[in-house]
Amino acid sequence: MSAPAVIAELDSRFELRSSTIVGAGLGVFARVDLPVGVELEIIGTLVERDSPADRCSHFADHHKFVIGETWLLVPLGFGGMVNHSDTPNMVREVRGDRAFLHTVRHVAAGEELSHCYTTSARDRLGFV
């Protein structure tokens, strides 16, 4: 068995601060101006849907992203902390077994990053 991966996302473009979105907790903010197309990978562990790993991790269902026929379980780092908005400045893109957020407009330094959660994610989180 291999040693578990160590994840230390050190990206000076982003920082965590109290979200400007009511009830959201922490949010991800741009530390520098971000032009259109800047990517932020959503990192985590892939698990098969309805597998023992999926069932054993139901405590984290609110934090799973759909990636094809799998779940991206407990996203880590900045990508997993970007909050929902109906008027987002980022969109999610799935490429193979990886997920990314990328800016769809210029984001000014100090601005909070957001993306529009999928319908299934909004349902799981109880959004109306």
N, C-alpha and C positions, 0 to 999 in steps of 0.2 A: 504494500500500500504506500502510495506517495504521501509526502508531507502536505498538509493543507496550504493553499495559497495564502499569501499575506497581501492584503490590499491596503495601500496607503496612498490615497488619491491626493496628490499635491499639485493642484492646478491653480496658479496664481491669478487666473482670470476671474475666479469665482470666490465667494465667501458666504458663510452662513450667518444670518442675523434673524431677529424677530421679523416674522412675515408682516406685510402690510394687509394681508387678507385676514379678516376677522376669524378667529378660531383655528387658524392653520398652524400655529406654533412657529417653527423655524421655516425660513424660506431661503432660497439661493439668490444672491445678488451679484450683478456684474461689478467687478472691481475696476474694469477698463471698458472703454467703448467697444461694443461688439458689432461688426458689420453683418449684413445679411449672409447667411450660410455657415456661421460658426457652429461647429458640432460639439456636442457633449455626449459621451457614451453613457448609457445606463448599464452599469455593471452589476453582476449578481450571479446566482447559480441557477442553471436550467434544471427543471424537474418535469417529468411526464405528468400530464393531467390524469387524475384519478389513480395515480400510483401510490404505493405506500409512502413515498417521500412527500407527495402532495397531501395525502390524508394526515400524515404526522405533522404537517406544517400549517394546519388550518388556522392556528393562532395568528398567522401572518397573511391570511387571505386578502386583507385590505392593502397589502403591499406587493401583490403579485401583478406582473405585467404579462399579457398574452403575447407569445412569440410563436407564431404558427400553431403547431399542435402541442406546444409545451408552455410552461409558465416560467417566467423569469422570477425566481423566488427571492424575496427580500432584497430588492435593489439596494446597492451600496453606493456610497459616495454622493457627489453633488447631483448626479442624474436622478437618483431616487428621491431627492428632496425637493424637486421642482414642483410647485403647487399648481392646482387647477385654476383656470380662468376661462370665462366664456369669450374673452378677447385676448387670447394668448399672444406672446411674442416669439413662441417656439412651437414647432410641430414635431411629432414623433415619427420616426421612420424605422422600419424593420428591414434589415439586410441579412438574409440567411438566418443565423441563430444569434444575431446581435441587434440591439436596439439603440437608437441615437435620438437625441433631440437636436434640432438645429434652428437657428434664428431665422424668422421670416421677415424681419424688418430690423433696422438699426436699433440697438439697445444701448442706452446711455449708461456710462459708469454710474453706479449707485442704484440703478433700476432693478426691481425684482424680476426674476425670470418666471415664466408660467407657460403651461401648455394645457390644452383641452383634453381632459381625461376621456377615455372611451366610454360609451354608454354602459358597458358591463362594469367598468370600474366605478362609475358614478352610482350605479345600482348597488354595488357592494358597499360603498361608502355612505349610502343613504342620502345622496344628493337628490334634490327634487328637480 
